[in-house]
Amino acid sequence: MVGPTHRMFGALAGATYGSVTGQHWTGMAVMALAASATSNGPFSPDMDQTGPWQKLSKSTRLVGVRGWFRHRHGLSHWWALPFIAWWGVGLLPPETQWAVITIHALIIGWASHLLGDLIFGELSLFPWGGPSWGIGLKTDGILESGKFGWFTLPFGPTRVAIAVALVAVFWLNPSMPTIPIPDLITAAKETL
């Protein structure tokens, strides 16, 4: 999965989490933004592509540590990391509830990245590598972003489905303000 799709998927996961936890639509938006922040970029599992991470990888190779810092097959892409983080956040005191919910949204964004990589690629079973598993759909291909050789759709089916689901999650939230749509037929009858 490429960056824009990761961000959309993270926003959908965060907004869904906000809805499930009973957040007002503004809280859902905060959850969507928080999750999208950790679904792609330097604060996501793709931190393993940043300069500091790569320097760390090179320096640990000198002492015989290998595999932990590879892209998609190292520690940052390990499937159990979000579970461990979720459990750790659960140990925080109850008076930090808002912070806990927001941290959960950050973890959900991280997990959405891993789920996207599992669908469009693979993940390692262990944090140092080892056997990999995943569906292995083509990254940035026809299903994800609409690219097929020389032909490109304006939007890929995966991105359209995520966008529709994101709109639906907000639309179905009871706190979402309703937009009055004028009934033109009734208005025309009343003026005649």
C-alpha positions as CSV (number, residue, x, y, z in Angstrom):
1,M,0.0,0.0,0.0
2,V,1.3,3.4,-0.9
3,G,1.3,6.6,1.2
4,P,-2.0,8.2,0.2
5,T,-3.9,5.0,0.6
6,H,-2.3,4.3,4.0
7,R,-3.4,7.8,5.2
8,M,-7.0,7.3,4.0
9,F,-7.1,3.8,5.6
10,G,-5.7,5.3,8.8
11,A,-8.3,8.1,8.8
12,L,-11.1,5.5,8.3
13,A,-9.8,3.3,11.1
14,G,-9.5,6.3,13.5
15,A,-12.9,7.7,12.7
16,T,-14.5,4.3,13.1
17,Y,-12.8,4.0,16.5
18,G,-14.1,7.4,17.5
19,S,-17.6,6.4,16.5
20,V,-17.4,3.0,18.3
21,T,-16.2,4.8,21.5
22,G,-19.2,7.2,21.3
23,Q,-17.3,10.3,20.3
24,H,-19.0,13.4,19.0
25,W,-18.3,14.0,15.3
26,T,-15.6,16.5,16.2
27,G,-13.9,13.8,18.4
28,M,-14.2,11.4,15.5
29,A,-12.3,13.9,13.3
30,V,-9.6,14.2,15.9
31,M,-9.3,10.4,16.0
32,A,-9.2,10.3,12.2
33,L,-6.4,12.9,12.2
34,A,-4.4,11.1,15.0
35,A,-4.7,7.7,13.2
36,S,-3.7,9.1,9.9
37,A,-0.6,10.7,11.5
38,T,0.8,7.3,12.4
39,S,-0.5,5.4,9.4
40,N,2.1,6.8,7.0
41,G,5.4,8.8,7.2
42,P,8.1,9.1,9.8
43,F,5.8,8.4,12.7
44,S,4.4,5.2,11.2
45,P,5.9,1.7,10.7
46,D,7.7,3.2,7.6
47,M,10.0,5.0,10.1
48,D,12.3,2.2,9.0
49,Q,12.9,4.1,5.8
50,T,14.2,7.3,7.6
51,G,17.8,8.3,8.0
52,P,18.1,7.8,11.7
53,W,16.6,4.3,11.5
54,Q,18.9,3.4,8.7
55,K,21.9,4.7,10.7
56,L,20.8,2.6,13.7
57,S,20.5,-0.4,11.4
58,K,24.0,0.1,10.1
59,S,25.5,0.5,13.6
60,T,23.8,-2.6,15.0
61,R,25.1,-4.7,12.1
62,L,28.6,-4.0,13.5
63,V,27.7,-5.8,16.7
64,G,26.0,-8.7,15.0
65,V,22.4,-7.7,15.3
66,R,20.7,-8.3,11.9
67,G,17.1,-8.2,10.7
68,W,15.5,-6.0,13.3
69,F,15.6,-2.9,11.3
70,R,14.7,-4.0,7.7
71,H,11.7,-2.5,5.9
72,R,8.5,-4.5,6.3
73,H,10.5,-7.3,7.9
74,G,11.8,-5.7,11.1
75,L,10.7,-4.4,14.4
76,S,8.6,-1.4,13.2
77,H,6.5,-3.7,11.0
78,W,6.0,-6.4,13.6
79,W,2.3,-7.3,13.9
80,A,2.5,-7.7,17.7
81,L,3.8,-4.2,18.4
82,P,0.3,-2.5,18.4
83,F,-1.1,-5.2,20.7
84,I,1.7,-4.7,23.2
85,A,1.3,-0.9,23.0
86,W,-2.5,-1.2,23.5
87,W,-2.0,-3.4,26.5
88,G,0.6,-0.9,27.9
89,V,-1.7,2.1,27.5
90,G,-4.4,0.1,29.3
91,L,-2.3,0.3,32.4
92,L,-2.7,4.1,32.6
93,P,-4.9,5.5,35.4
94,P,-8.6,6.1,34.5
95,E,-8.3,9.9,34.9
96,T,-6.3,10.0,31.8
97,Q,-9.2,8.8,29.7
98,W,-9.0,11.4,26.9
99,A,-5.3,10.8,26.5
100,V,-5.9,7.1,26.4
101,I,-8.5,7.4,23.7
102,T,-6.2,9.6,21.6
103,I,-3.2,7.2,22.2
104,H,-5.4,4.4,21.1
105,A,-6.2,6.3,17.9
106,L,-2.4,6.6,17.3
107,I,-2.0,2.9,17.8
108,I,-5.0,2.2,15.5
109,G,-3.3,4.3,12.8
110,W,-0.1,2.2,13.2
111,A,-2.1,-1.0,13.1
112,S,-4.0,0.2,9.9
113,H,-0.6,0.6,8.2
114,L,0.3,-3.0,9.1
115,L,-3.0,-4.2,7.9
116,G,-2.5,-2.4,4.6
117,D,0.9,-3.9,4.2
118,L,-0.5,-7.3,5.0
119,I,-3.1,-6.9,2.2
120,F,-0.8,-5.3,-0.3
121,G,2.4,-7.2,0.5
122,E,3.5,-9.2,3.5
123,L,4.7,-9.0,7.2
124,S,7.2,-11.1,9.1
125,L,6.1,-13.3,11.9
126,F,9.0,-12.2,14.1
127,P,10.4,-8.7,14.8
128,W,13.8,-9.8,13.4
129,G,12.3,-11.3,10.2
130,G,11.7,-15.0,9.7
131,P,8.7,-16.4,7.8
132,S,6.5,-13.9,6.1
133,W,2.8,-13.9,5.4
134,G,0.3,-11.7,3.6
135,I,-2.2,-11.6,0.7
136,G,0.3,-9.9,-1.5
137,L,-1.8,-7.8,-3.8
138,K,0.2,-5.5,-6.1
139,T,1.2,-2.3,-4.3
140,D,0.1,0.8,-6.3
141,G,-1.6,-1.4,-8.9
142,I,-5.1,-1.4,-10.4
143,L,-6.9,-2.5,-7.2
144,E,-5.2,0.1,-5.0
145,S,-4.7,3.2,-7.0
146,G,-6.1,2.4,-10.4
147,K,-2.8,2.0,-12.3
148,F,-2.7,-0.6,-15.0
149,G,0.2,-0.3,-17.4
150,W,-0.2,2.9,-19.4
151,F,-3.9,3.2,-18.3
152,T,-4.7,4.9,-15.0
153,L,-8.1,5.4,-13.4
154,P,-8.7,8.8,-11.6
155,F,-9.0,6.8,-8.4
156,G,-8.4,3.2,-7.5
157,P,-11.2,1.0,-6.3
158,T,-9.6,0.6,-2.9
159,R,-9.3,4.4,-2.4
160,V,-12.9,4.9,-3.5
161,A,-14.2,2.2,-1.1
162,I,-12.2,3.8,1.8
163,A,-13.6,7.2,1.0
164,V,-17.2,6.0,0.8
165,A,-16.7,4.1,4.1
166,L,-15.2,7.2,5.7
167,V,-18.2,9.4,4.6
168,A,-20.6,6.7,5.8
169,V,-18.9,6.5,9.3
170,F,-19.4,10.3,9.8
171,W,-22.8,10.3,8.2
172,L,-24.1,7.6,10.5
173,N,-22.8,9.3,13.6
174,P,-25.9,10.7,15.5
175,S,-24.0,13.8,16.5
176,M,-23.4,14.8,12.9
177,P,-25.3,18.0,12.1
178,T,-28.0,17.4,9.4
179,I,-27.9,19.5,6.3
180,P,-31.4,20.7,5.3
181,I,-32.1,19.9,1.7
182,P,-34.8,22.0,0.2
183,D,-37.8,20.2,-1.3
184,L,-38.1,22.0,-4.6
185,I,-41.4,20.5,-5.5
186,T,-43.1,21.5,-2.3
187,A,-41.5,25.0,-2.5
188,A,-42.9,25.4,-6.1
189,K,-46.4,24.3,-5.0
190,E,-46.4,26.8,-2.1
191,T,-45.4,29.7,-4.4
192,L,-48.2,28.9,-6.9
